[in-house]
Amino acid sequence: MEDRNAPATKGDIADLDQKIDQKIEMLRSDLDQKIDQLRSEVNHGYRDLSERLDEGITKLLTAFYSVAETHGRRLAEHDSNEAAIRSRLALVEDRLMAVEKQLLRMPPAA
């Protein structure tokens, strides 16, 4: 059994330095491996999130496009209805004007 209170020799210190260096190198290797694994997981999560966002944006744009298309059709229908009403109103006004002209040409009743 070794005496723990015995003075350390230069060889003991060199052995201890070597063991410490080996432990540090193992810890660095483990840390690098864990960092690489974490980086890989984060990149995978980022790609997954990016795909989901792209799909969501595509769905939203498709929905907005269909709503805009529907509203465009409704506006076109309202415009054509308004044009038809104006045309009919102009026709009624023309007929009324013709009636008024005939009334003006009539002799007054006695």
N, CA, C and O atoms as a GROMACS GRO file, in nm:
protein
  440
    1MET      N    1   0.083  -0.118   0.000
    1MET     CA    2   0.000   0.000   0.000
    1MET      C    3   0.088   0.124   0.000
    1MET      O    4   0.191   0.128   0.067
    2GLU      N    5   0.047   0.225  -0.075
    2GLU     CA    6   0.126   0.347  -0.087
    2GLU      C    7   0.102   0.438   0.031
    2GLU      O    8  -0.006   0.440   0.090
    3ASP      N    9   0.203   0.511   0.063
    3ASP     CA   10   0.190   0.610   0.170
    3ASP      C   11   0.146   0.741   0.108
    3ASP      O   12   0.219   0.799   0.027
    4ARG      N   13   0.029   0.789   0.144
    4ARG     CA   14  -0.025   0.912   0.082
    4ARG      C   15   0.048   1.036   0.130
    4ARG      O   16   0.039   1.141   0.066
    5ASN      N   17   0.116   1.027   0.238
    5ASN     CA   18   0.188   1.143   0.290
    5ASN      C   19   0.332   1.147   0.244
    5ASN      O   20   0.406   1.238   0.282
    6ALA      N   21   0.376   1.050   0.161
    6ALA     CA   22   0.514   1.049   0.112
    6ALA      C   23   0.530   1.160   0.010
    6ALA      O   24   0.436   1.190  -0.062
    7PRO      N   25   0.646   1.220   0.001
    7PRO     CA   26   0.668   1.326  -0.097
    7PRO      C   27   0.659   1.271  -0.239
    7PRO      O   28   0.699   1.158  -0.267
    8ALA      N   29   0.606   1.356  -0.330
    8ALA     CA   30   0.588   1.317  -0.470
    8ALA      C   31   0.719   1.337  -0.544
    8ALA      O   32   0.791   1.434  -0.521
    9THR      N   33   0.749   1.244  -0.632
    9THR     CA   34   0.868   1.256  -0.714
    9THR      C   35   0.829   1.321  -0.846
    9THR      O   36   0.711   1.337  -0.877
   10LYS      N   37   0.931   1.358  -0.923
   10LYS     CA   38   0.905   1.418  -1.055
   10LYS      C   39   0.834   1.318  -1.145
   10LYS      O   40   0.751   1.357  -1.228
   11GLY      N   41   0.864   1.193  -1.130
   11GLY     CA   42   0.796   1.088  -1.207
   11GLY      C   43   0.649   1.079  -1.171
   11GLY      O   44   0.563   1.061  -1.257
   12ASP      N   45   0.622   1.091  -1.039
   12ASP     CA   46   0.482   1.088  -0.995
   12ASP      C   47   0.405   1.206  -1.055
   12ASP      O   48   0.291   1.192  -1.100
   13ILE      N   49   0.468   1.321  -1.053
   13ILE     CA   50   0.404   1.443  -1.108
   13ILE      C   51   0.385   1.428  -1.259
   13ILE      O   52   0.281   1.469  -1.311
   14ALA      N   53   0.483   1.372  -1.328
   14ALA     CA   54   0.471   1.351  -1.473
   14ALA      C   55   0.358   1.253  -1.503
   14ALA      O   56   0.279   1.275  -1.595
   15ASP      N   57   0.350   1.143  -1.423
   15ASP     CA   58   0.240   1.048  -1.441
   15ASP      C   59   0.105   1.114  -1.418
   15ASP      O   60   0.010   1.093  -1.494
   16LEU      N   61   0.098   1.196  -1.314
   16LEU     CA   62  -0.026   1.267  -1.283
   16LEU      C   63  -0.062   1.363  -1.396
   16LEU      O   64  -0.179   1.372  -1.435
   17ASP      N   65   0.037   1.436  -1.450
   17ASP     CA   66   0.013   1.527  -1.564
   17ASP      C   67  -0.039   1.448  -1.684
   17ASP      O   68  -0.130   1.493  -1.754
   18GLN      N   69   0.019   1.332  -1.707
   18GLN     CA   70  -0.022   1.251  -1.821
   18GLN      C   71  -0.166   1.202  -1.802
   18GLN      O   72  -0.246   1.206  -1.896
   19LYS      N   73  -0.200   1.158  -1.682
   19LYS     CA   74  -0.336   1.112  -1.654
   19LYS      C   75  -0.436   1.227  -1.667
   19LYS      O   76  -0.545   1.210  -1.720
   20ILE      N   77  -0.397   1.345  -1.618
   20ILE     CA   78  -0.485   1.463  -1.630
   20ILE      C   79  -0.505   1.498  -1.776
   20ILE      O   80  -0.617   1.526  -1.819
   21ASP      N   81  -0.396   1.496  -1.855
   21ASP     CA   82  -0.407   1.527  -1.998
   21ASP      C   83  -0.498   1.427  -2.069
   21ASP      O   84  -0.577   1.464  -2.156
   22GLN      N   85  -0.487   1.298  -2.033
   22GLN     CA   86  -0.572   1.197  -2.093
   22GLN      C   87  -0.719   1.221  -2.056
   22GLN      O   88  -0.807   1.212  -2.141
   23LYS      N   89  -0.743   1.252  -1.929
   23LYS     CA   90  -0.881   1.280  -1.886
   23LYS      C   91  -0.936   1.402  -1.959
   23LYS      O   92  -1.050   1.402  -2.004
   24ILE      N   93  -0.854   1.507  -1.969
   24ILE     CA   94  -0.898   1.628  -2.039
   24ILE      C   95  -0.930   1.596  -2.185
   24ILE      O   96  -1.030   1.643  -2.238
   25GLU      N   97  -0.844   1.517  -2.249
   25GLU     CA   98  -0.866   1.480  -2.389
   25GLU      C   99  -0.994   1.398  -2.404
   25GLU      O  100  -1.069   1.416  -2.500
   26MET      N  101  -1.021   1.306  -2.310
   26MET     CA  102  -1.145   1.229  -2.313
   26MET      C  103  -1.266   1.319  -2.295
   26MET      O  104  -1.366   1.305  -2.366
   27LEU      N  105  -1.255   1.412  -2.200
   27LEU     CA  106  -1.366   1.504  -2.177
   27LEU      C  107  -1.391   1.592  -2.299
   27LEU      O  108  -1.506   1.617  -2.335
   28ARG      N  109  -1.282   1.639  -2.363
   28ARG     CA  110  -1.297   1.720  -2.485
   28ARG      C  111  -1.363   1.639  -2.595
   28ARG      O  112  -1.452   1.688  -2.664
   29SER      N  113  -1.320   1.516  -2.610
   29SER     CA  114  -1.378   1.429  -2.712
   29SER      C  115  -1.526   1.407  -2.686
   29SER      O  116  -1.608   1.417  -2.777
   30ASP      N  117  -1.561   1.376  -2.561
   30ASP     CA  118  -1.702   1.357  -2.525
   30ASP      C  119  -1.782   1.485  -2.549
   30ASP      O  120  -1.894   1.481  -2.601
   31LEU      N  121  -1.724   1.598  -2.509
   31LEU     CA  122  -1.792   1.726  -2.527
   31LEU      C  123  -1.811   1.758  -2.675
   31LEU      O  124  -1.918   1.803  -2.715
   32ASP      N  125  -1.708   1.734  -2.756
   32ASP     CA  126  -1.720   1.758  -2.901
   32ASP      C  127  -1.827   1.668  -2.962
   32ASP      O  128  -1.904   1.712  -3.047
   33GLN      N  129  -1.831   1.543  -2.917
   33GLN     CA  130  -1.930   1.450  -2.969
   33GLN      C  131  -2.071   1.495  -2.930
   33GLN      O  132  -2.163   1.491  -3.012
   34LYS      N  133  -2.088   1.538  -2.807
   34LYS     CA  134  -2.220   1.584  -2.763
   34LYS      C  135  -2.260   1.713  -2.832
   34LYS      O  136  -2.378   1.732  -2.865
   35ILE      N  137  -2.164   1.801  -2.855
   35ILE     CA  138  -2.194   1.926  -2.928
   35ILE      C  139  -2.236   1.894  -3.071
   35ILE      O  140  -2.332   1.952  -3.121
   36ASP      N  141  -2.165   1.802  -3.137
   36ASP     CA  142  -2.202   1.763  -3.274
   36ASP      C  143  -2.341   1.701  -3.277
   36ASP      O  144  -2.420   1.729  -3.368
   37GLN      N  145  -2.371   1.618  -3.178
   37GLN     CA  146  -2.504   1.556  -3.172
   37GLN      C  147  -2.611   1.662  -3.151
   37GLN      O  148  -2.716   1.659  -3.215
   38LEU      N  149  -2.585   1.756  -3.061
   38LEU     CA  150  -2.681   1.863  -3.035
   38LEU      C  151  -2.699   1.950  -3.159
   38LEU      O  152  -2.811   1.990  -3.192
   39ARG      N  153  -2.589   1.980  -3.227
   39ARG     CA  154  -2.596   2.061  -3.349
   39ARG      C  155  -2.680   1.990  -3.454
   39ARG      O  156  -2.761   2.052  -3.523
   40SER      N  157  -2.662   1.858  -3.466
   40SER     CA  158  -2.739   1.780  -3.562
   40SER      C  159  -2.888   1.783  -3.527
   40SER      O  160  -2.973   1.798  -3.615
   41GLU      N  161  -2.919   1.768  -3.399
   41GLU     CA  162  -3.059   1.771  -3.357
   41GLU      C  163  -3.122   1.908  -3.379
   41GLU      O  164  -3.237   1.918  -3.421
   42VAL      N  165  -3.046   2.013  -3.352
   42VAL     CA  166  -3.098   2.149  -3.373
   42VAL      C  167  -3.122   2.174  -3.521
   42VAL      O  168  -3.223   2.232  -3.559
   43ASN      N  169  -3.028   2.129  -3.607
   43ASN     CA  170  -3.046   2.148  -3.752
   43ASN      C  171  -3.166   2.070  -3.802
   43ASN      O  172  -3.242   2.119  -3.886
   44HIS      N  173  -3.185   1.949  -3.750
   44HIS     CA  174  -3.302   1.870  -3.789
   44HIS      C  175  -3.430   1.943  -3.748
   44HIS      O  176  -3.525   1.951  -3.826
   45GLY      N  177  -3.432   1.994  -3.625
   45GLY     CA  178  -3.549   2.067  -3.578
   45GLY      C  179  -3.575   2.192  -3.662
   45GLY      O  180  -3.690   2.225  -3.691
   46TYR      N  181  -3.467   2.260  -3.700
   46TYR     CA  182  -3.480   2.381  -3.782
   46TYR      C  183  -3.539   2.346  -3.919
   46TYR      O  184  -3.629   2.414  -3.968
   47ARG      N  185  -3.486   2.239  -3.981
   47ARG     CA  186  -3.539   2.200  -4.112
   47ARG      C  187  -3.686   2.159  -4.103
   47ARG      O  188  -3.766   2.192  -4.191
   48ASP      N  189  -3.720   2.087  -3.997
   48ASP     CA  190  -3.859   2.045  -3.978
   48ASP      C  191  -3.950   2.166  -3.960
   48ASP      O  192  -4.057   2.174  -4.020
   49LEU      N  193  -3.906   2.260  -3.876
   49LEU     CA  194  -3.985   2.382  -3.854
   49LEU      C  195  -3.998   2.462  -3.983
   49LEU      O  196  -4.105   2.516  -4.014
   50SER      N  197  -3.889   2.471  -4.058
   50SER     CA  198  -3.891   2.545  -4.184
   50SER      C  199  -3.990   2.483  -4.282
   50SER      O  200  -4.065   2.554  -4.349
   51GLU      N  201  -3.991   2.350  -4.291
   51GLU     CA  202  -4.087   2.283  -4.380
   51GLU      C  203  -4.230   2.309  -4.336
   51GLU      O  204  -4.317   2.336  -4.419
   52ARG      N  205  -4.254   2.302  -4.206
   52ARG     CA  206  -4.390   2.326  -4.156
   52ARG      C  207  -4.434   2.470  -4.183
   52ARG      O  208  -4.549   2.494  -4.219
   53LEU      N  209  -4.343   2.564  -4.165
   53LEU     CA  210  -4.378   2.704  -4.193
   53LEU      C  211  -4.408   2.723  -4.341
   53LEU      O  212  -4.503   2.792  -4.377
   54ASP      N  213  -4.326   2.661  -4.428
   54ASP     CA  214  -4.350   2.672  -4.571
   54ASP      C  215  -4.488   2.614  -4.608
   54ASP      O  216  -4.561   2.673  -4.688
   55GLU      N  217  -4.521   2.499  -4.549
   55GLU     CA  218  -4.652   2.439  -4.576
   55GLU      C  219  -4.765   2.529  -4.527
   55GLU      O  220  -4.866   2.546  -4.595
   56GLY      N  221  -4.747   2.587  -4.409
   56GLY     CA  222  -4.850   2.676  -4.354
   56GLY      C  223  -4.868   2.800  -4.440
   56GLY      O  224  -4.980   2.843  -4.466
   57ILE      N  225  -4.757   2.857  -4.483
   57ILE     CA  226  -4.764   2.976  -4.569
   57ILE      C  227  -4.833   2.942  -4.700
   57ILE      O  228  -4.914   3.020  -4.749
   58THR      N  229  -4.800   2.827  -4.757
   58THR     CA  230  -4.863   2.785  -4.882
   58THR      C  231  -5.014   2.769  -4.864
   58THR      O  232  -5.092   2.812  -4.949
   59LYS      N  233  -5.054   2.707  -4.754
   59LYS     CA  234  -5.198   2.690  -4.728
   59LYS      C  235  -5.267   2.825  -4.710
   59LYS      O  236  -5.377   2.845  -4.762
   60LEU      N  237  -5.203   2.916  -4.637
   60LEU     CA  238  -5.263   3.049  -4.618
   60LEU      C  239  -5.276   3.124  -4.751
   60LEU      O  240  -5.381   3.182  -4.780
   61LEU      N  241  -5.170   3.121  -4.830
   61LEU     CA  242  -5.177   3.191  -4.959
   61LEU      C  243  -5.283   3.131  -5.050
   61LEU      O  244  -5.352   3.204  -5.121
   62THR      N  245  -5.297   3.000  -5.048
   62THR     CA  246  -5.400   2.935  -5.128
   62THR      C  247  -5.539   2.979  -5.082
   62THR      O  248  -5.626   3.008  -5.163
   63ALA      N  249  -5.558   2.983  -4.950
   63ALA     CA  250  -5.688   3.026  -4.897
   63ALA      C  251  -5.716   3.171  -4.933
   63ALA      O  252  -5.827   3.204  -4.975
   64PHE      N  253  -5.617   3.260  -4.916
   64PHE     CA  254  -5.637   3.400  -4.950
   64PHE      C  255  -5.666   3.418  -5.099
   64PHE      O  256  -5.749   3.501  -5.137
   65TYR      N  257  -5.598   3.340  -5.182
   65TYR     CA  258  -5.622   3.351  -5.326
   65TYR      C  259  -5.764   3.311  -5.360
   65TYR      O  260  -5.829   3.378  -5.440
   66SER      N  261  -5.813   3.202  -5.300
   66SER     CA  262  -5.950   3.160  -5.332
   66SER      C  263  -6.052   3.262  -5.282
   66SER      O  264  -6.152   3.287  -5.349
   67VAL      N  265  -6.027   3.322  -5.166
   67VAL     CA  266  -6.117   3.427  -5.115
   67VAL      C  267  -6.115   3.548  -5.209
   67VAL      O  268  -6.220   3.603  -5.242
   68ALA      N  269  -5.996   3.588  -5.250
   68ALA     CA  270  -5.984   3.703  -5.341
   68ALA      C  271  -6.053   3.674  -5.474
   68ALA      O  272  -6.118   3.762  -5.531
   69GLU      N  273  -6.039   3.552  -5.522
   69GLU     CA  274  -6.103   3.515  -5.648
   69GLU      C  275  -6.256   3.522  -5.635
   69GLU      O  276  -6.324   3.571  -5.725
   70THR      N  277  -6.308   3.473  -5.523
   70THR     CA  278  -6.453   3.477  -5.499
   70THR      C  279  -6.503   3.621  -5.492
   70THR      O  280  -6.605   3.655  -5.552
   71HIS      N  281  -6.429   3.703  -5.419
   71HIS     CA  282  -6.470   3.844  -5.410
   71HIS      C  283  -6.461   3.914  -5.545
   71HIS      O  284  -6.544   3.999  -5.576
   72GLY      N  285  -6.363   3.879  -5.624
   72GLY     CA  286  -6.352   3.936  -5.758
   72GLY      C  287  -6.473   3.903  -5.844
   72GLY      O  288  -6.526   3.988  -5.915
   73ARG      N  289  -6.516   3.778  -5.835
   73ARG     CA  290  -6.636   3.738  -5.911
   73ARG      C  291  -6.759   3.814  -5.863
   73ARG      O  292  -6.841   3.859  -5.943
   74ARG      N  293  -6.772   3.827  -5.731
   74ARG     CA  294  -6.888   3.899  -5.677
   74ARG      C  295  -6.887   4.045  -5.723
   74ARG      O  296  -6.991   4.098  -5.761
   75LEU      N  297  -6.770   4.108  -5.720
   75LEU     CA  298  -6.762   4.248  -5.764
   75LEU      C  299  -6.798   4.260  -5.912
   75LEU      O  300  -6.867   4.353  -5.952
   76ALA      N  301  -6.749   4.165  -5.992
   76ALA     CA  302  -6.781   4.169  -6.135
   76ALA      C  303  -6.932   4.153  -6.156
   76ALA      O  304  -6.990   4.220  -6.241
   77GLU      N  305  -6.994   4.065  -6.077
   77GLU     CA  306  -7.139   4.046  -6.087
   77GLU      C  307  -7.212   4.174  -6.046
   77GLU      O  308  -7.308   4.215  -6.112
   78HIS      N  309  -7.168   4.236  -5.937
   78HIS     CA  310  -7.231   4.361  -5.893
   78HIS      C  311  -7.214   4.470  -5.999
   78HIS      O  312  -7.307   4.548  -6.024
   79ASP      N  313  -7.098   4.476  -6.061
   79ASP     CA  314  -7.076   4.576  -6.166
   79ASP      C  315  -7.169   4.554  -6.284
   79ASP      O  316  -7.225   4.649  -6.338
   80SER      N  317  -7.185   4.427  -6.323
   80SER     CA  318  -7.274   4.402  -6.438
   80SER      C  319  -7.420   4.430  -6.400
   80SER      O  320  -7.496   4.480  -6.483
   81ASN      N  321  -7.458   4.399  -6.276
   81ASN     CA  322  -7.594   4.431  -6.231
   81ASN      C  323  -7.616   4.582  -6.230
   81ASN      O  324  -7.721   4.631  -6.272
   82GLU      N  325  -7.516   4.655  -6.183
   82GLU     CA  326  -7.529   4.801  -6.180
   82GLU      C  327  -7.542   4.857  -6.322
   82GLU      O  328  -7.621   4.947  -6.347
   83ALA      N  329  -7.463   4.802  -6.415
   83ALA     CA  330  -7.470   4.850  -6.554
   83ALA      C  331  -7.609   4.820  -6.612
   83ALA      O  332  -7.664   4.903  -6.685
   84ALA      N  333  -7.665   4.703  -6.581
   84ALA     CA  334  -7.798   4.669  -6.632
   84ALA      C  335  -7.903   4.762  -6.574
   84ALA      O  336  -7.992   4.807  -6.646
   85ILE      N  337  -7.894   4.792  -6.445
   85ILE     CA  338  -7.990   4.883  -6.381
   85ILE      C  339  -7.979   5.022  -6.442
   85ILE      O  340  -8.080   5.086  -6.470
   86ARG      N  341  -7.856   5.068  -6.462
   86ARG     CA  342  -7.839   5.202  -6.523
   86ARG      C  343  -7.897   5.205  -6.664
   86ARG      O  344  -7.959   5.304  -6.704
   87SER      N  345  -7.878   5.098  -6.738
   87SER     CA  346  -7.932   5.091  -6.874
   87SER      C  347  -8.084   5.097  -6.872
   87SER      O  348  -8.146   5.167  -6.952
   88ARG      N  349  -8.143   5.022  -6.781
   88ARG     CA  350  -8.289   5.022  -6.771
   88ARG      C  351  -8.341   5.157  -6.724
   88ARG      O  352  -8.444   5.205  -6.772
   89LEU      N  353  -8.270   5.220  -6.630
   89LEU     CA  354  -8.310   5.352  -6.583
   89LEU      C  355  -8.303   5.454  -6.697
   89LEU      O  356  -8.390   5.540  -6.710
   90ALA      N  357  -8.197   5.444  -6.779
   90ALA     CA  358  -8.185   5.536  -6.893
   90ALA      C  359  -8.301   5.515  -6.990
   90ALA      O  360  -8.354   5.612  -7.046
   91LEU      N  361  -8.340   5.390  -7.010
   91LEU     CA  362  -8.453   5.361  -7.099
   91LEU      C  363  -8.582   5.420  -7.044
   91LEU      O  364  -8.660   5.478  -7.119
   92VAL      N  365  -8.605   5.407  -6.912
   92VAL     CA  366  -8.725   5.464  -6.849
   92VAL      C  367  -8.722   5.616  -6.862
   92VAL      O  368  -8.824   5.678  -6.892
   93GLU      N  369  -8.606   5.676  -6.841
   93GLU     CA  370  -8.596   5.822  -6.853
   93GLU      C  371  -8.626   5.868  -6.996
   93GLU      O  372  -8.692   5.969  -7.016
   94ASP      N  373  -8.576   5.791  -7.094
   94ASP     CA  374  -8.604   5.826  -7.234
   94ASP      C  375  -8.753   5.819  -7.264
   94ASP      O  376  -8.808   5.906  -7.332
   95ARG      N  377  -8.820   5.713  -7.214
   95ARG     CA  378  -8.963   5.700  -7.236
   95ARG      C  379  -9.041   5.812  -7.166
   95ARG      O  380  -9.136   5.867  -7.222
   96LEU      N  381  -8.998   5.846  -7.044
   96LEU     CA  382  -9.063   5.954  -6.973
   96LEU      C  383  -9.046   6.086  -7.048
   96LEU      O  384  -9.139   6.166  -7.057
   97MET      N  385  -8.927   6.107  -7.101
   97MET     CA  386  -8.902   6.230  -7.179
   97MET      C  387  -8.993   6.235  -7.302
   97MET      O  388  -9.045   6.341  -7.337
   98ALA      N  389  -9.012   6.118  -7.368
   98ALA     CA  390  -9.099   6.113  -7.486
   98ALA      C  391  -9.243   6.145  -7.446
   98ALA      O  392  -9.313   6.215  -7.519
   99VAL      N  393  -9.288   6.092  -7.332
   99VAL     CA  394  -9.423   6.121  -7.284
   99VAL      C  395  -9.437   6.270  -7.255
   99VAL      O  396  -9.536   6.332  -7.292
  100GLU      N  397  -9.336   6.328  -7.187
  100GLU     CA  398  -9.342   6.471  -7.155
  100GLU      C  399  -9.346   6.556  -7.282
  100GLU      O  400  -9.418   6.656  -7.287
  101LYS      N  401  -9.270   6.516  -7.385
  101LYS     CA  402  -9.272   6.591  -7.512
  101LYS      C  403  -9.410   6.585  -7.576
  101LYS      O  404  -9.458   6.684  -7.630
  102GLN      N  405  -9.473   6.469  -7.571
  102GLN     CA  406  -9.608   6.455  -7.629
  102GLN      C  407  -9.708   6.540  -7.552
  102GLN      O  408  -9.797   6.600  -7.612
  103LEU      N  409  -9.692   6.546  -7.420
  103LEU     CA  410  -9.783   6.626  -7.339
  103LEU      C  411  -9.767   6.774  -7.371
  103LEU      O  412  -9.865   6.847  -7.373
  104LEU      N  413  -9.646   6.817  -7.397
  104LEU     CA  414  -9.622   6.957  -7.430
  104LEU      C  415  -9.682   6.995  -7.566
  104LEU      O  416  -9.720   7.110  -7.587
  105ARG      N  417  -9.691   6.899  -7.659
  105ARG     CA  418  -9.745   6.926  -7.791
  105ARG      C  419  -9.897   6.926  -7.791
  105ARG      O  420  -9.958   6.977  -7.885
  106MET      N  421  -9.959   6.871  -7.689
  106MET     CA  422 -10.104   6.862  -7.685
  106MET      C  423 -10.163   7.000  -7.655
  106MET      O  424 -10.109   7.077  -7.576
  107PRO      N  425 -10.275   7.029  -7.721
  107PRO     CA  426 -10.338   7.156  -7.690
  107PRO      C  427 -10.403   7.149  -7.552
  107PRO      O  428 -10.448   7.043  -7.509
  108PRO      N  429 -10.407   7.259  -7.484
  108PRO     CA  430 -10.469   7.258  -7.352
  108PRO      C  431 -10.617   7.222  -7.360
  108PRO      O  432 -10.686   7.261  -7.454
  109ALA      N  433 -10.664   7.150  -7.265
  109ALA     CA  434 -10.804   7.109  -7.263
  109ALA      C  435 -10.889   7.225  -7.216
  109ALA      O  436 -10.852   7.297  -7.123
  110ALA      N  437 -11.006   7.244  -7.281
  110ALA     CA  438 -11.091   7.357  -7.249
  110ALA      C  439 -11.191   7.329  -7.144
  110ALA      O  440 -11.269   7.417  -7.109
   0.00000   0.00000   0.00000
